[in-house]
């Protein structure tokens, strides 16, 4: 009987403009491949205008993964389990509310809006999965061999190009979007808006970027993959495209037996 596992690489690097200004990286990511063939990952981009956005990004990534993983573990003991929006939506909403409550406890004299951050996440298993998304950045699911077709969770911006939405806003549930994908899609990518300009095409992942990257990551160790991905995101060529912080989580579903 075939079994499923996930090979995952995640990297967050400070943007060149942030480095020049002496600012820390305000992106964060948390990833958790499970022994039962499932994978949970969350990426967040802290708003540059918010005083404690780096803390907000870290809190939502770690908090949501910690909240969702036990639910996935309990329900997926059955190999025939199929994920649906109706099952997952309550987990995500409850998990975000837990994180928001924890932030309010540590905010002291600050407002929760000082922790503004976006949210891009995934729950995936042997038979497909689901993206959950608030704000800009993007997520995509595709076939690692053909890079087509693809399922995208697109960025959501506001009235102005540099305006987006955050899990720390009062109306965050209005901007929570869920996107499902099936077992045809074995390569997943979550990215903040510092990565989308060079990694995403209109219909899916940009194959000249993801093709060589995926072939390298698939054939090398986790540490080699992290080093290579970090080096790519810090290239001078990227400096000419964007000075923003950059986070990319790459995940490949592997079949064994």
N, C-alpha and C positions, 0 to 999 in steps of 0.2 A: 504494500500500500504506500502511495506517494505521501511524503510529508513536505511541509512548507516551512521555510525560514526566510528571514530578511537580512540583507546586507545593507547597512546604513552608514552614511557619513554625514556629519553636520559641522558647519564652520560659521562663526560670526567674526567679522573683522571690522575694525574702525575705519571710517571713511577718511580719505586724504584731507578733506577740509576740516574734519574733526581733529585729526592729528595735528594739523597746522595751528589750530586754535587751542590745543591742549585739552580737548574734550574727550571723555571716555566714550567707548562704544555704547550706543543706546539700543542696539539690537540684542536679542537673546534667542536661544533655541533649547529645546529639551526633546530627547528622543528615547523611545523604549521599545525595542524589539522583544517580543515575548516568546517563551519556549513553545507555546501552543500554536505558533504560526501566525500570530497577529502582531500588529505594529501600531504604536501610538506616537505621534510627533506633533509638536507645536512650535511655531515661529512667531516672533513679535518684534515690532519696530517701535521704539519709544519716540514720542513726538519731540522734535528738537526744541520746541517752544515751551515744553513743560519741565518744571524744575527737577522732578524726581522720576522722569520717564524711564530711565534705565532700570530703576527698581520696579516700576510697573511692568515692564517687559519681562523681567526675570520672574516676577510673582505670577504672572498669568501663564507662562510656559511651564514652570515647575508645578504650580498649583493645579493646573488642568490635567497634566499628565498623571500626577499623583491621584487625582480624583477619578479619572476615567479608567485607569488600568485595572483596578479591582473589579469594576463592572464588566469589563471585557473578559477578564479572567474567569469570572463566575459564569457568564453566559456562553462562553465559547468552549466549554468542556465538551459540548456536543459538536462533532465535526460537521454536522449538517446545518449549523447555525448560519443564517443569512442576515446580514445587517440591514436595517431599514431606518428611514428618517424617524419614524414613530418611536422606535426603540432608543435611538441615540439622542434625539433632541432634548429630552429631559436631563440626560447626563450632562450635556454641554451647558444648558441653562443653569442647572443646579451648581455645577462646578464653577462657572463664572461668578455666580452670586457668592459662593464661598470665598473666592479670591477677593472679590470686591469688599466683603465684610472684613477680611483680614487686613486689607489695605487701610480701611477706615480705622482699624485699631491702632495701626502704627503711624497714621498720618499726623497725629499731634496737632500742631497749628496749621498744617497744610490741608488743602482741599484734595479730594480724590482726583480732581482734574489735573493736579500737579503730577499725577502718575499716568497720564494719557499714553496709550499704546495700542497698536493694532493687534490683530489676531488672525493667524492662518494655521489651521490644524488638520490632522488626518487620523482616521481610524481605518485600518485596512487588514484584510485577512486573505485566506486562500481563494475566496470566491468574489473578491471585490472589496469595496469600501466606500468611504464618504469623506469629503472635505467639509470643514466648517470655517467660516471666514467673516471677519469684520474689518472693513477698511481697505487700504491699498495693499500692495504686494500681490502675489499670485500663487496658485497651486495648479499643477498639471499632472495628469495620468496618461501614460502612453505605452506603446510597445517598444521595448529596448532594441529590437531588431529593425523595425521599419519606421519608427517615430511617426506613425500614422495608423489609424485615426488617433485623436487625442481628446481628452476631456479637460476643460479649463475652468478654474474658478478665477474670474477676472477681478482686477482691482475695482473698488467703488470709491469714486471721488465725489466731492461736493460740487457746489456751484462754480468754484474756482479750481484751477489745475492743481494747486498745492494744498487743497483742502480734502480731508478724508474723515473717517469715523473711528471711534475708539471704544473699547469695552468699558471704559470708565465714564462714558457719557450716560445721562439719565435714560435716554431712548435707545440704548444699545441693542435691545432685542429687535427693534425695527430694522436694524442693519445686519442681523445675523443671517447668513446665507448658507444653505447646505446643498452640496452637489454630490451625487452618487456616481460610482463607476463600477463596472463589472470585472470578471476575471480575465478579460482580454488584455487588460492594462496592468503590466507587471513592473513598470518603472514610474516612480512617483518623485515629484520635486516640489518643495515648498520654498518660497523665496520672498524676501522683502523687496521694497521698491528700488533699493540700490542695485539689485541684480536684474530686475526685469528688462532694462533697456538693452542688454546684450545677450540675455539667455532665453528670451521669450519672443516668438513670432506671433503673427495675428491668429493663427489657427492652432498653435501648440508650441512645444519647446523648439528652440532654434537648433536644428540638427548639426550645423557646423560647430556649435559649442558643445551640445550634449553628447553627440556621437563619440568624439575622441575622449571626452571626459568619462563617459560611462564605460568605454572599453578599458580605460586605464584603471578606474576604480574597481571594476569587476575582477580584474586580474591581479590586484595587489592587496596588501594587508591593510587593516584599518588605519594604522598609524601612517603608513605610506600614503594612503588615500587622503587623510587629513592634511598632511604636509603639502601634497600636490594641489589640493583644492585651495588651501590658504595661499599658496604661491600664485595660483591663477587669479584669485580675487584681489591680489595686491600688485598685479602687473601694472607697469606704466601705461600700457595701452588702455587699461580700464580707467586710469586717472583722467584721460581725456574725455571719457564718456560720462562719468559721475564721480562726485566727491563724497557721496553719501556712505553711511555704514552699509555693510553688505552681509546678509545671511543666506546660506543655501543649505537645505537638507535634501540629500539624495538617498533614495531607498529602492532597492531592487528585490523583488520577490523571487526566491529560488525554490525550485522543485527538486526533491530528492527521492530516488527509488522508483 
